């Protein structure tokens, strides 16, 4: 039964560790307070409306809703030219088509439905990693999940996603399922999760490269070939549903939109009062040095240099692969997967979150034995995990005066300092060190991997 082993481990930790009991009680209190604030926000109370009459429509959810309306009316889905807002539709036409089913709901029902979906996805994410650790025989991972539970409960990546109702937590769940399926080389499930990811946020398909790095080239080739066929099939079905001419035009606009986003994105330069929540390398460089073709090329060069060490590690594994499924070399497979995830986010021009970071944090707590490194894992990650807590306390103490019209909380350190990218680079460097040092290349003992 899902969670049965976790419940017994949780009970043991509760009995044995006073510090854990205190942390868990504080985290549960925060959850209750945060859920109350979420209800008040959703029903319009925190935005100055009447309870249940003025619904707060999260901006990201509104983008999906508008896209569904546009595709039903056969209107353009994608903005063209320079962008003046950071909220815009950037998914495939098929996503807008599927989302059309939600047009049957009232705004309040829509928001509540997606709020429940996000809560369910986060619970599923937690227990998915419990299942992964158990199936890989990584008892230390199962134990780390228990002691990291208070951090999972206050994790900013989840609560921020719940406010905007983006798909970050859902993507983290899909990527987790893809990792699990690839570790056990389940081709059908791998294809399903990969196809869903490619229709939403293609950068989350990072785990598809894992079989290649492990020397499982046949499985890799089959997965990629079938994924290409499935993607083409989804495009064809979408075009049939909305009309070939309109469907093909929207797909062409989609690829053009993604290709030109770097040039069209509304970057914040030195004239902006603060950095904001986009913590990408490109945004950091343009904020410090101004927006110009030169600074964008500089950012591209920095990103390339950062990814060279991983490329070297990857090439080494391709030329000298272990030739075994991920389930037989679980630590190597997971660390390669996490490194690929971080590399994707280093390369991105928009880095708003690190949703899968909570699973990576748990894994590193379970496997890192360096007495000098473990405290750093806690310090760096908690700086990211506590962002929502800081914002909530600030608004509770100072009210809406602490917020700008665009929703920034002026007491939030994350709008002045790129905490997300710092955490990404710290985890990336740590994983690179472990991979290059050969600390994770040995297969698990039979008692752990059986």
C-alpha positions, 0 to 999 in steps of 0.5 A, a space after each residue: 500500500 502506498 505510504 504504508 512504509 512511510 507512515 511507520 518511518 514517520 512514526 519512528 522519527 516522531 518518537 525518536 527526534 524532538 527537533 523533528 517533532 518541533 519542525 513538523 508541527 511548525 510546518 503543519 501550522 504554516 500549511 494551515 495558515 497558507 491554505 487559509 490565505 489561499 482560500 481568501 485569495 481565491 475567493 477575492 477577499 485578499 484582493 479587496 472583493 466580496 467573498 465568493 463574488 470577486 474571484 482571483 483568476 491566477 494569471 498563468 491559468 488565465 493564459 491557458 483559459 484565453 488560449 482555449 477560447 482562442 483555439 475554439 474561435 480559431 484565433 491566433 494563440 501566440 503573440 508576435 513581435 516584442 513582448 511587453 508582459 511576462 505572462 503569455 501563452 507558450 504551450 503547443 496548440 494541442 494543450 490549448 485544445 485539450 484545455 478547452 474542456 475546462 471552458 465548461 466551468 465557471 471561473 471559481 470552479 475552474 480555479 478550485 479545480 486546478 487548485 485541487 489538481 495542484 495539491 494532488 500532484 504535489 502529494 503524488 510527487 512526494 510519494 512517487 519519490 518514496 516509491 522510486 527510492 523503495 524500488 531502487 532499494 535506497 533505504 537512505 532515500 526513504 529515510 531522508 524523505 521523512 526528515 525532509 517532510 517539513 521542508 516539503 510542506 513549506 517548499 516555496 516552489 509548490 506554494 508559488 505555483 499554487 498562487 499562479 496555477 502554472 504547471 511547474 509542479 505538474 511538470 515535476 511530477 511528469 518528469 519524475 514519472 519519466 525518470 522512474 520509467 526510464 530507470 526500469 526501461 518501461 518503453 510504453 510508460 516512458 513514451 507516454 510521459 515523454 509525449 505529455 512533457 513535449 506538449 507542455 514544456 519540452 525542456 522537462 524532457 531532459 531524462 530522455 538522454 539518460 539511456 544514452 549516457 548509460 549505454 542503453 542505446 537500443 532503448 534510447 533509439 526506440 524511445 526517441 523514434 517513437 517519441 518523434 512519431 507520437 509528436 507527429 501524431 499529436 500534431 496531425 490529430 490537432 490539425 484534424 480537430 481544428 482544421 489543417 490550415 489553421 492547425 499548421 499555421 498555429 504550429 508554425 507560429 508556436 515554433 517561431 514564437 519559441 525561436 524568437 522569444 530571446 529577442 522579444 522577451 521584456 528583459 529588465 535592465 539596469 534602469 529597473 529598480 530590482 532584478 525580479 523573479 526571472 533568475 536566468 543567466 541571460 536576465 542576470 547579465 542584462 540587468 547588470 550590463 544592459 540589454 544589447 546584442 553584445 550582452 545577450 551573446 555574453 550570456 550565451 557564452 557564460 551558459 555554454 562555458 557552464 555546460 562544458 564540464 557536463 558535456 565532458 562528463 557525458 562524453 566520457 559516459 557515452 564512450 565508456 558506458 556502464 551498459 546497465 539499466 538505471 535500476 542497476 546503477 541507481 545513484 549514477 542514473 539519478 545523479 545524471 538525471 539531476 545534472 541534466 535537469 540543472 543543465 536545462 535550467 542553466 540554458 533557459 532564458 526564463 528561470 522562475 522556479 526549481 520545482 524538482 529541486 525538492 526531490 534533488 535536495 532530499 536525494 543529496 541529503 540521503 547520499 552526501 556524507 561530507 560533513 562540510 557539504 551537508 550543512 551547505 545543502 541545507 543552507 542553500 536550499 532553504 534560502 529557496 524553499 523559504 521564499 514563500 514563507 518570507 512573502 507571506 510573513 511580509 504581507 501579514 505584517 505590512 499588508 499590501 503596502 509592501 507589494 507593488 502593483 505588479 505583485 512583487 513583494 518588496 521585502 523578498 530578497 529573491 527580487 534583488 538577488 538571483 537565489 534560484 540560479 545560485 541554488 541551481 549552480 551549487 547543486 550543479 557543481 556538487 553533482 559534477 564533482 561527484 560524477 567526475 570523482 567517480 563516487 557514483 559509478 559503482 552499481 548498488 549492492 544486490 541487497 539494495 538493488 534487488 
